[in-house]
Amino acid sequence: MRRNILNSLVFLALLSLSTACKTKKKIVVVAPPVTGVAPVNSEKLETLNLLQSKDISYTTLSLKGKAKLEMNGNSNNVSINIRIRKDEGIWVSITGAFGIEGARALITPDSIKVLNKLQSVYLAKPFSYVHRYTNPQVTYKLLQAILSGNTIPEFMTANADLKDKNGLWQINGEDADLAYRALFNTLFKVSEYELNDLKSAKAMKVVYGDYQNMNGTLFPTALQINSMSGKQNIALNIDFSKVESNLPVEFPFNVPGKYEVID
């Protein structure tokens, strides 16, 4: 029982952990539609560069919101606090009813640490632990890109299949045994990701909703994640109520001596 709950918290921490709340404000921006056939050579590279140029630039992010997690028929509502130092670490705090913090996680390019405060247990694993639930091609930077709504560098290559679908760009490709698809909206921002493991029954779909202006860039306030790993199905509905960038962030993470370390 402890292991199942902690594994759920690990997955929640890795993919963003959060729930549904109504977006505070919407931005409606109409960009000229892209027309034509799939570009090749220099035109293709120019389009890839254009899409990547819309990524938000940051050193730190602080994200707060509420989340709804549905796992194999069970539903939980939580508040979430996510802090990111780009390319260094992702810190997550999950708070349940009555403002009681239930879990805290720290994810780095090398490791995953999770505190289950409700059961006084602790897990520490190398980052590769995430591959129990996802494809081996899933990296720290991929998770970081998903949380920030940025493009995933491994997908934005000349080998990818770039197409114009009714004025919206679509990228399809494979990275080892990971098949992926990325859709972009009229703002040239990511609107959807699909990841599928070609060798196992593991798949993930990420859908971004409304975008909000943040320091001159557009950040997705709404995020939906659906994941399947074998018989385990997880759905996350995320809405960030507060987004701040380039401010100092702390990663408090202390393990009380009484906590049990579990495998």
Backbone bond lengths (Angstrom), bond angles and torsions (degrees), N, CA, C in turn:
res aa  C-N    CA-C-N  psi(-1)  N-CA   C-N-CA  omega(-1)  CA-C   N-CA-C  phi
1 M - - - 1.471 - - 1.524 110.51 -
2 R 1.348 115.63 -46.82 1.461 118.37 179.54 1.516 110.82 -59.95
3 R 1.329 115.65 -44.11 1.451 119.39 -177.36 1.519 111.20 -62.88
4 N 1.328 117.44 -43.02 1.463 120.38 179.96 1.517 111.27 -60.68
5 I 1.342 116.66 -44.01 1.465 119.99 -179.90 1.519 111.03 -65.52
6 L 1.336 116.72 -43.75 1.456 119.59 -177.96 1.520 110.71 -67.89
7 N 1.333 117.48 -38.95 1.462 119.80 176.35 1.513 111.12 -60.60
8 S 1.324 116.63 -38.05 1.465 120.00 176.96 1.516 110.85 -63.40
9 L 1.327 116.69 -40.47 1.460 120.34 178.72 1.517 111.34 -66.41
10 V 1.334 116.83 -37.94 1.466 120.40 176.55 1.515 109.88 -59.32
11 F 1.324 115.86 -49.87 1.455 119.71 -178.58 1.520 110.69 -61.49
12 L 1.326 115.32 -41.99 1.456 120.81 178.74 1.514 110.23 -59.99
13 A 1.329 117.16 -46.42 1.461 121.39 -179.61 1.514 111.13 -63.50
14 L 1.292 117.68 -38.71 1.448 120.92 -175.80 1.521 112.85 -68.98
15 L 1.301 117.01 -39.94 1.450 119.07 -172.14 1.510 115.54 -95.40
16 S 1.332 115.46 -8.19 1.449 122.37 169.22 1.490 114.29 134.66
17 L 1.273 117.22 -25.42 1.440 121.04 175.57 1.490 112.44 56.59
18 S 1.262 121.65 99.78 1.437 118.54 169.20 1.490 114.52 178.99
19 T 1.333 116.27 -171.07 1.444 119.85 -166.95 1.494 115.32 -144.58
20 A 1.314 116.99 -166.91 1.442 120.19 -172.11 1.503 112.98 -101.86
21 C 1.304 115.66 138.32 1.453 125.16 -179.94 1.515 102.56 -154.73
22 K 1.296 120.88 160.20 1.464 120.15 -178.77 1.514 110.00 -84.24
23 T 1.314 115.78 138.16 1.455 121.08 179.95 1.519 110.55 -63.41
24 K 1.323 115.40 136.40 1.458 119.94 -175.77 1.526 112.10 -66.74
25 K 1.326 116.87 -42.71 1.458 118.32 178.23 1.512 109.81 -152.79
26 K 1.284 115.07 151.21 1.445 120.96 -177.77 1.524 109.95 -110.74
27 I 1.312 113.68 152.35 1.459 119.14 176.89 1.515 107.25 -118.24
28 V 1.281 116.19 128.88 1.448 121.06 176.65 1.517 107.41 -114.53
29 V 1.293 115.19 109.40 1.455 120.99 -179.73 1.512 107.68 -126.46
30 V 1.292 116.63 127.50 1.455 121.11 -179.46 1.517 108.54 -104.53
31 A 1.304 115.87 116.18 1.458 121.00 177.83 1.515 108.76 -105.07
32 P 1.310 117.71 149.00 1.463 119.70 178.61 1.516 110.41 -57.87
33 P 1.318 118.52 131.65 1.455 120.47 -179.96 1.521 111.68 -65.07
34 V 1.306 114.91 148.41 1.450 120.44 176.34 1.513 108.34 -87.44
35 T 1.293 117.16 133.08 1.455 120.46 -178.25 1.513 109.82 -125.01
36 G 1.331 114.16 165.32 1.451 118.62 176.18 1.511 111.34 111.56
37 V 1.315 115.64 -176.67 1.452 122.13 179.72 1.511 109.61 -94.67
38 A 1.304 115.67 172.83 1.457 120.01 -178.07 1.521 110.38 -58.66
39 P 1.326 118.24 125.95 1.448 120.86 -177.89 1.514 111.23 -72.77
40 V 1.303 115.92 157.77 1.454 121.30 177.85 1.511 108.60 -130.64
41 N 1.325 115.01 159.79 1.451 122.08 175.65 1.520 112.36 52.19
42 S 1.342 116.88 -122.62 1.465 119.84 -174.30 1.526 111.83 -65.25
43 E 1.320 118.30 -35.70 1.462 120.32 179.09 1.524 110.74 -65.53
44 K 1.317 115.85 -38.75 1.457 120.10 178.87 1.525 110.35 -65.12
45 L 1.322 116.12 -45.25 1.462 119.91 179.37 1.527 111.18 -64.19
46 E 1.318 116.89 -37.83 1.464 120.51 177.82 1.523 110.88 -62.21
47 T 1.331 116.48 -40.91 1.466 119.75 179.47 1.523 111.12 -67.64
48 L 1.331 116.91 -42.96 1.459 120.20 176.86 1.523 110.73 -59.93
49 N 1.330 116.69 -41.57 1.468 120.53 178.29 1.520 111.39 -64.88
50 L 1.343 116.25 -37.51 1.461 120.53 178.19 1.522 110.44 -62.55
51 L 1.323 116.79 -46.51 1.459 120.77 -179.38 1.529 111.09 -63.79
52 Q 1.323 116.99 -40.90 1.464 120.16 178.79 1.520 112.17 -69.85
53 S 1.323 116.89 -27.33 1.464 120.00 -179.84 1.525 112.14 -67.44
54 K 1.335 117.11 -17.02 1.461 121.10 179.13 1.529 112.64 -85.67
55 D 1.343 117.12 -4.10 1.462 120.26 176.32 1.521 109.92 -61.82
56 I 1.331 116.67 146.54 1.457 119.40 175.44 1.524 108.97 -76.54
57 S 1.304 115.96 141.83 1.454 122.26 177.99 1.523 108.21 -102.64
58 Y 1.324 117.07 126.90 1.464 120.07 -176.92 1.522 109.88 -155.92
59 T 1.321 114.78 159.06 1.464 121.21 169.27 1.520 109.81 -105.14
60 T 1.351 116.10 -35.33 1.462 120.86 175.22 1.521 109.78 -138.81
61 L 1.324 115.61 154.16 1.465 123.03 173.31 1.521 108.46 -133.15
62 S 1.325 115.63 141.94 1.458 122.01 172.79 1.519 107.29 -126.68
63 L 1.330 117.11 117.20 1.453 122.96 -174.10 1.524 109.88 -121.97
64 K 1.326 115.97 130.90 1.457 120.48 176.97 1.516 109.17 -129.34
65 G 1.325 115.87 146.51 1.450 119.17 178.54 1.506 111.77 -178.16
66 K 1.311 115.21 -162.95 1.462 122.44 178.69 1.519 108.24 -127.73
67 A 1.322 114.97 151.56 1.455 117.98 -173.79 1.516 112.31 -139.89
68 K 1.303 113.89 152.68 1.459 120.87 173.39 1.521 107.75 -124.19
69 L 1.305 115.14 122.19 1.462 121.48 179.50 1.521 109.23 -111.04
70 E 1.332 116.16 125.94 1.456 121.67 175.03 1.520 108.13 -116.86
71 M 1.324 115.85 119.23 1.459 120.58 -178.04 1.514 109.96 -130.56
72 N 1.335 114.78 113.15 1.470 120.80 177.89 1.526 112.65 49.24
73 G 1.341 115.28 44.28 1.459 120.62 176.20 1.507 115.38 91.95
74 N 1.324 118.18 -11.49 1.467 121.65 178.28 1.526 110.10 -98.65
75 S 1.337 116.58 139.23 1.455 121.16 -175.98 1.524 110.92 -122.42
76 N 1.332 116.45 138.62 1.461 122.09 178.08 1.518 109.99 -136.47
77 N 1.335 116.18 140.30 1.454 121.85 176.40 1.524 109.13 -110.78
78 V 1.317 116.66 130.01 1.458 121.19 -177.04 1.520 110.34 -140.64
79 S 1.325 114.82 164.75 1.459 121.49 167.64 1.511 107.24 -100.97
80 I 1.337 116.44 150.01 1.450 119.46 -175.59 1.508 111.87 -134.08
81 N 1.296 115.24 143.53 1.465 122.76 176.99 1.525 106.51 -131.91
82 I 1.324 116.92 118.13 1.466 122.04 -178.70 1.521 109.24 -122.17
83 R 1.317 115.93 130.42 1.460 121.34 175.80 1.525 108.48 -123.72
84 I 1.322 115.27 136.43 1.459 120.23 -177.66 1.522 110.06 -128.99
85 R 1.321 115.64 129.85 1.456 121.07 163.30 1.513 105.95 -105.54
86 K 1.303 116.21 117.51 1.457 120.22 -171.17 1.520 111.70 -53.78
87 D 1.318 114.54 127.18 1.467 124.66 177.00 1.527 113.31 66.13
88 E 1.347 117.83 8.48 1.464 120.51 -178.82 1.522 112.60 -117.90
89 G 1.318 117.11 -47.94 1.455 118.12 -176.06 1.511 113.62 -171.28
90 I 1.331 114.63 156.11 1.466 123.31 175.23 1.528 106.92 -126.07
91 W 1.328 116.40 121.38 1.460 122.63 179.87 1.516 108.45 -110.65
92 V 1.332 116.82 133.68 1.464 121.38 -175.80 1.518 110.13 -132.16
93 S 1.319 116.33 134.20 1.459 122.12 173.17 1.527 108.49 -125.25
94 I 1.336 116.09 131.36 1.457 121.84 -178.38 1.522 109.01 -117.11
95 T 1.322 116.06 124.59 1.459 121.82 -177.72 1.518 109.97 -118.89
96 G 1.316 115.86 131.72 1.456 120.65 -179.11 1.508 112.82 -100.75
97 A 1.307 116.10 -147.41 1.468 122.04 -177.21 1.523 111.17 -63.73
98 F 1.312 115.64 148.26 1.467 124.05 177.46 1.530 112.98 62.09
99 G 1.342 116.21 21.52 1.459 120.34 176.36 1.510 114.84 70.70
100 I 1.331 117.79 21.73 1.462 121.75 -179.52 1.519 109.88 -90.26
101 E 1.327 116.24 122.54 1.462 120.16 178.92 1.529 109.21 -72.77
102 G 1.325 115.23 123.98 1.455 119.82 -177.51 1.507 114.04 -97.26
103 A 1.342 116.47 -29.71 1.459 118.82 -176.54 1.517 110.16 -154.82
104 R 1.326 113.96 154.09 1.460 121.38 176.87 1.523 107.20 -140.80
105 A 1.323 116.62 139.07 1.464 120.38 -177.92 1.521 110.25 -135.42
106 L 1.318 115.17 149.86 1.462 122.28 174.70 1.515 107.97 -133.95
107 I 1.320 115.37 118.07 1.457 122.04 -176.99 1.523 108.60 -117.00
108 T 1.315 116.63 126.89 1.459 121.98 175.98 1.531 107.88 -122.96
109 P 1.322 117.91 173.30 1.472 118.74 176.86 1.520 113.45 -59.77
110 D 1.343 117.28 -18.61 1.464 120.68 -176.09 1.515 114.33 -110.86
111 S 1.336 118.15 -20.60 1.463 118.33 -170.11 1.516 112.93 -147.82
112 I 1.344 114.48 164.79 1.456 123.96 175.44 1.519 107.67 -133.20
113 K 1.324 117.14 126.32 1.457 121.75 177.14 1.518 108.22 -128.65
114 V 1.330 116.37 134.04 1.461 120.69 -177.78 1.528 109.50 -136.74
115 L 1.334 115.47 130.66 1.461 122.68 171.74 1.524 108.78 -103.32
116 N 1.314 117.18 124.03 1.460 121.91 170.86 1.519 105.93 -100.23
117 K 1.330 116.80 96.97 1.458 121.20 -174.15 1.526 112.67 -73.62
118 L 1.315 116.62 -21.76 1.456 119.40 -179.39 1.522 111.81 -73.13
119 Q 1.338 116.01 -27.90 1.464 119.83 -177.44 1.523 112.62 -119.36
120 S 1.351 116.60 4.81 1.469 121.95 177.04 1.524 112.25 56.19
121 V 1.332 115.43 46.41 1.462 120.30 176.50 1.525 109.22 -126.61
122 Y 1.315 115.28 160.04 1.459 122.10 -171.45 1.524 109.51 -141.06
123 L 1.327 115.66 139.32 1.461 121.31 177.66 1.513 109.62 -127.45
124 A 1.336 116.61 135.72 1.462 122.26 175.40 1.522 107.75 -135.15
125 K 1.331 115.73 121.69 1.452 120.96 -176.13 1.528 110.24 -140.80
126 P 1.330 116.74 158.73 1.468 118.82 170.10 1.522 109.37 -66.78
127 F 1.321 117.33 160.52 1.466 119.63 -177.53 1.526 111.91 -57.68
128 S 1.311 117.11 -29.21 1.465 120.47 -178.17 1.528 112.53 -59.22
129 Y 1.332 117.64 -14.00 1.466 121.04 177.68 1.530 111.28 -57.25
130 V 1.331 116.20 -31.64 1.463 119.76 -178.78 1.523 111.60 -62.51
131 H 1.315 117.39 -22.55 1.455 120.05 -176.92 1.526 112.48 -71.77
132 R 1.341 117.01 -6.44 1.467 119.29 170.37 1.524 110.29 -65.04
133 Y 1.322 116.00 -26.98 1.461 121.60 -175.11 1.527 112.69 -111.21
134 T 1.321 117.22 -15.93 1.454 120.67 -174.78 1.521 109.73 -136.62
135 N 1.328 114.83 177.33 1.460 122.15 178.20 1.528 110.82 -69.35
136 P 1.329 119.01 147.46 1.469 121.80 177.90 1.522 114.07 -59.66
137 Q 1.330 117.64 -17.10 1.462 119.98 179.06 1.532 112.02 -80.33
138 V 1.322 117.44 -8.39 1.467 120.73 177.91 1.527 108.61 -71.89
139 T 1.319 116.13 122.03 1.462 122.83 -176.74 1.526 110.36 -117.61
140 Y 1.305 114.43 171.29 1.463 119.77 175.05 1.528 110.34 -57.91
141 K 1.333 116.84 -44.56 1.462 119.64 -177.46 1.525 111.80 -66.01
142 L 1.323 117.04 -30.85 1.463 119.43 176.07 1.523 110.10 -65.44
143 L 1.335 117.72 -45.58 1.463 120.96 178.05 1.521 110.78 -62.42
144 Q 1.314 116.72 -39.74 1.458 121.89 178.94 1.523 110.83 -62.72
145 A 1.334 116.44 -41.00 1.466 120.68 179.07 1.526 111.05 -66.43
146 I 1.341 117.25 -39.84 1.460 120.67 179.47 1.521 110.64 -61.92
147 L 1.330 116.78 -43.13 1.465 120.31 -178.81 1.519 112.59 -67.02
148 S 1.310 117.67 -31.59 1.464 121.37 -176.38 1.522 112.96 -94.26
149 G 1.328 117.61 -8.09 1.456 120.39 -178.35 1.512 113.25 75.98
150 N 1.328 117.10 18.33 1.465 121.29 -179.89 1.524 111.19 -90.22
151 T 1.321 115.86 168.29 1.456 120.52 174.97 1.526 109.44 -71.00
152 I 1.306 115.66 155.08 1.463 122.06 178.11 1.526 107.67 -97.68
153 P 1.337 117.96 114.62 1.469 120.97 -172.34 1.517 114.24 -52.43
154 E 1.356 116.99 -38.90 1.460 119.95 -177.77 1.524 112.63 -63.90
155 F 1.331 116.68 -19.86 1.463 120.29 -179.10 1.527 112.09 -90.30
156 M 1.323 116.85 -20.46 1.462 120.55 -171.20 1.530 110.42 -95.20
157 T 1.317 116.00 62.82 1.458 120.85 -176.96 1.521 110.82 -120.61
158 A 1.312 114.76 163.51 1.468 120.04 -179.38 1.524 111.71 -65.47
159 N 1.343 117.51 -18.85 1.463 120.57 179.61 1.529 112.75 -79.84
160 A 1.304 117.03 -15.58 1.469 120.43 -179.51 1.525 110.40 -71.88
161 D 1.316 114.99 154.43 1.468 121.94 178.04 1.523 108.44 -90.99
162 L 1.329 116.81 110.91 1.463 122.46 -178.11 1.520 109.46 -104.84
163 K 1.333 116.27 124.67 1.453 120.83 -177.00 1.521 110.93 -132.90
164 D 1.320 114.47 153.68 1.464 121.99 172.88 1.516 107.67 -99.57
165 K 1.330 116.79 114.94 1.456 122.45 179.10 1.522 109.17 -109.91
166 N 1.324 116.41 94.68 1.465 121.33 178.88 1.522 112.57 55.05
167 G 1.315 115.53 43.25 1.460 120.16 177.48 1.510 114.37 87.48
168 L 1.321 117.85 1.48 1.454 121.97 178.90 1.530 108.88 -119.90
169 W 1.322 116.23 135.28 1.457 119.92 -178.54 1.522 111.49 -79.07
170 Q 1.337 114.48 144.66 1.460 122.35 177.24 1.518 108.61 -136.43
171 I 1.341 115.97 135.53 1.458 121.42 178.46 1.517 108.75 -120.39
172 N 1.340 116.53 128.01 1.455 122.60 176.39 1.523 108.85 -124.51
173 G 1.323 115.94 147.42 1.449 118.31 177.32 1.506 112.24 -179.47
174 E 1.331 115.00 -175.90 1.449 122.02 177.71 1.524 109.35 -134.70
175 D 1.324 115.55 140.28 1.460 122.85 174.92 1.513 105.96 -125.83
176 A 1.356 116.14 101.44 1.459 121.61 -170.67 1.531 108.28 57.86
177 D 1.345 118.39 -122.22 1.472 120.00 -179.15 1.519 112.63 -100.01
178 L 1.340 116.43 21.99 1.464 121.61 175.75 1.523 109.71 -107.85
179 A 1.336 116.33 117.73 1.462 121.20 174.37 1.524 108.32 -94.22
180 Y 1.317 116.73 138.79 1.462 119.69 -176.82 1.518 111.43 -138.55
181 R 1.329 113.70 156.74 1.461 121.85 172.81 1.517 107.74 -142.77
182 A 1.319 116.81 135.06 1.461 122.55 176.94 1.518 108.85 -126.46
183 L 1.339 116.39 129.12 1.455 122.12 176.87 1.522 108.91 -109.74
184 F 1.337 116.59 146.03 1.456 121.80 -179.59 1.526 109.57 -123.19
185 N 1.334 116.31 148.62 1.462 120.48 -179.83 1.524 110.89 -93.24
186 T 1.327 116.87 -171.50 1.460 120.81 -177.55 1.518 113.14 -70.29
187 L 1.340 116.23 -11.03 1.464 120.75 176.10 1.524 110.94 -90.67
188 F 1.347 116.21 2.13 1.469 122.96 -175.63 1.531 111.42 65.06
189 K 1.330 116.00 24.68 1.453 121.84 175.41 1.530 108.93 -103.13
190 V 1.329 116.13 153.97 1.460 120.22 179.22 1.529 110.05 -63.39
191 S 1.316 116.51 130.34 1.461 120.45 175.83 1.522 111.76 -110.35
192 E 1.347 116.74 -21.09 1.462 118.82 -176.88 1.527 110.60 -162.49
193 Y 1.323 115.47 141.06 1.462 122.78 170.99 1.526 108.64 -122.57
194 E 1.332 116.11 143.28 1.453 121.38 169.51 1.521 108.05 -130.79
195 L 1.346 116.65 127.22 1.453 122.44 179.67 1.520 108.51 -123.81
196 N 1.331 116.82 130.85 1.454 120.86 -179.17 1.525 110.05 -136.23
197 D 1.323 115.57 128.18 1.453 121.06 175.19 1.525 108.24 -79.60
198 L 1.332 116.33 123.29 1.456 120.45 -175.43 1.520 113.11 -76.44
199 K 1.341 117.21 -10.90 1.456 120.36 -176.48 1.522 114.26 -112.14
200 S 1.324 117.41 -5.79 1.465 119.23 -178.42 1.516 109.96 -149.42
201 A 1.311 115.66 172.84 1.472 121.26 -178.70 1.526 110.16 -86.61
202 K 1.329 116.08 61.56 1.457 121.67 178.16 1.526 108.15 -125.33
203 A 1.317 116.00 129.80 1.459 120.10 -179.17 1.519 109.62 -152.03
204 M 1.318 116.38 151.45 1.456 120.83 178.01 1.522 109.44 -144.14
205 K 1.316 115.33 139.24 1.459 121.51 176.26 1.520 108.56 -127.03
206 V 1.320 116.06 131.42 1.458 122.58 179.67 1.525 108.38 -121.32
207 V 1.323 116.61 128.13 1.472 121.25 179.80 1.527 108.50 -124.70
208 Y 1.326 115.99 127.46 1.458 121.68 178.38 1.520 109.58 -99.60
209 G 1.327 115.41 140.60 1.450 120.51 179.84 1.515 111.81 -101.18
210 D 1.325 116.37 -129.78 1.458 121.81 -175.00 1.531 111.57 -64.02
211 Y 1.323 115.08 146.36 1.461 121.68 175.90 1.520 109.57 -107.43
212 Q 1.314 115.97 144.32 1.457 122.23 -178.94 1.521 109.76 -125.90
213 N 1.338 116.52 143.57 1.451 120.39 179.48 1.522 110.74 -70.91
214 M 1.321 116.17 127.10 1.451 122.11 178.74 1.521 108.24 -133.22
215 N 1.317 115.63 105.88 1.462 120.49 179.26 1.521 111.84 52.29
216 G 1.336 115.64 41.30 1.456 120.03 176.34 1.515 114.79 87.11
217 T 1.332 117.24 -0.76 1.459 120.62 176.84 1.526 109.17 -122.97
218 L 1.326 116.02 162.79 1.458 120.95 -178.12 1.527 110.35 -99.39
219 F 1.336 115.38 127.63 1.461 121.03 -179.29 1.526 108.86 -120.89
220 P 1.352 118.21 136.50 1.465 119.82 -179.59 1.525 111.20 -74.36
221 T 1.311 116.91 122.00 1.458 119.94 176.88 1.523 111.86 -86.17
222 A 1.317 116.62 -20.82 1.463 120.57 -178.84 1.522 109.82 -114.96
223 L 1.318 115.58 139.54 1.467 120.85 -177.87 1.517 109.26 -149.22
224 Q 1.325 115.82 129.44 1.460 121.35 176.26 1.520 108.59 -121.62
225 I 1.318 115.81 132.75 1.459 121.00 178.79 1.520 108.68 -126.60
226 N 1.320 115.50 127.85 1.458 121.42 173.98 1.519 107.89 -123.08
227 S 1.326 115.92 127.30 1.454 120.33 -175.89 1.518 110.47 -132.63
228 M 1.332 114.74 143.69 1.454 120.99 176.93 1.526 108.58 -131.23
229 S 1.319 116.93 127.55 1.460 122.88 175.60 1.515 107.84 -136.09
230 G 1.322 115.99 100.18 1.459 119.71 -174.22 1.516 110.48 63.78
231 K 1.336 116.72 -123.30 1.460 121.29 179.99 1.524 112.32 -90.82
232 Q 1.331 117.01 -1.83 1.462 120.43 -177.93 1.527 110.46 -91.98
233 N 1.319 116.52 122.21 1.458 122.45 178.29 1.520 109.72 -117.51
234 I 1.313 115.70 130.62 1.460 121.08 -177.81 1.524 109.29 -129.54
235 A 1.320 116.84 132.95 1.463 122.04 176.51 1.524 108.52 -126.88
236 L 1.317 116.20 130.02 1.458 122.11 178.48 1.516 109.34 -122.08
237 N 1.318 116.80 131.85 1.461 122.12 172.16 1.519 107.37 -115.17
238 I 1.313 116.25 119.19 1.458 120.88 -171.37 1.521 110.40 -121.61
239 D 1.319 115.10 137.20 1.462 119.93 171.38 1.519 107.60 -140.41
240 F 1.328 117.02 117.24 1.454 121.66 179.44 1.523 109.45 -86.23
241 S 1.316 117.10 122.82 1.461 121.54 179.94 1.523 112.26 -88.84
242 K 1.348 117.05 -17.44 1.464 120.45 -179.59 1.513 109.60 -146.03
243 V 1.321 116.03 131.06 1.461 122.29 179.53 1.521 108.63 -132.82
244 E 1.321 116.42 125.45 1.458 121.57 176.85 1.522 108.75 -130.84
245 S 1.320 115.79 147.28 1.465 119.40 -179.03 1.521 111.13 -131.08
246 N 1.345 113.96 154.32 1.467 123.02 172.61 1.527 113.44 58.62
247 L 1.337 116.26 33.77 1.457 122.03 172.82 1.530 108.36 -112.78
248 P 1.332 118.62 154.01 1.466 119.79 177.86 1.533 110.81 -59.50
249 V 1.316 117.05 135.09 1.464 121.32 177.54 1.525 109.26 -128.77
250 E 1.319 115.98 144.43 1.454 122.25 178.20 1.527 109.96 -109.41
251 F 1.329 116.24 152.97 1.459 122.52 178.71 1.539 110.36 -120.34
252 P 1.330 118.99 65.15 1.472 119.34 -179.21 1.529 111.44 -62.37
253 F 1.322 115.44 126.22 1.465 118.99 -178.10 1.532 109.01 -157.11
254 N 1.316 116.15 93.22 1.451 121.77 179.39 1.520 109.19 -118.41
255 V 1.326 116.28 136.84 1.460 121.30 -179.09 1.529 109.15 -102.20
256 P 1.335 118.81 111.96 1.471 120.64 177.80 1.523 111.04 -59.78
257 G 1.306 116.12 146.32 1.455 121.14 -177.11 1.523 113.76 -60.68
258 K 1.328 116.58 -26.70 1.463 119.84 -177.06 1.537 112.97 -78.11
259 Y 1.330 116.99 -10.15 1.456 119.75 -176.09 1.536 110.45 -70.61
260 E 1.318 114.60 141.57 1.468 121.32 177.78 1.524 109.05 -89.90
261 V 1.320 116.63 129.76 1.459 121.61 175.70 1.522 108.43 -84.81
262 I 1.309 116.65 125.68 1.469 119.49 -179.22 1.516 110.56 -118.58
263 D 1.317 115.95 160.67 1.457 122.35 -176.60 1.525 109.26 -97.24
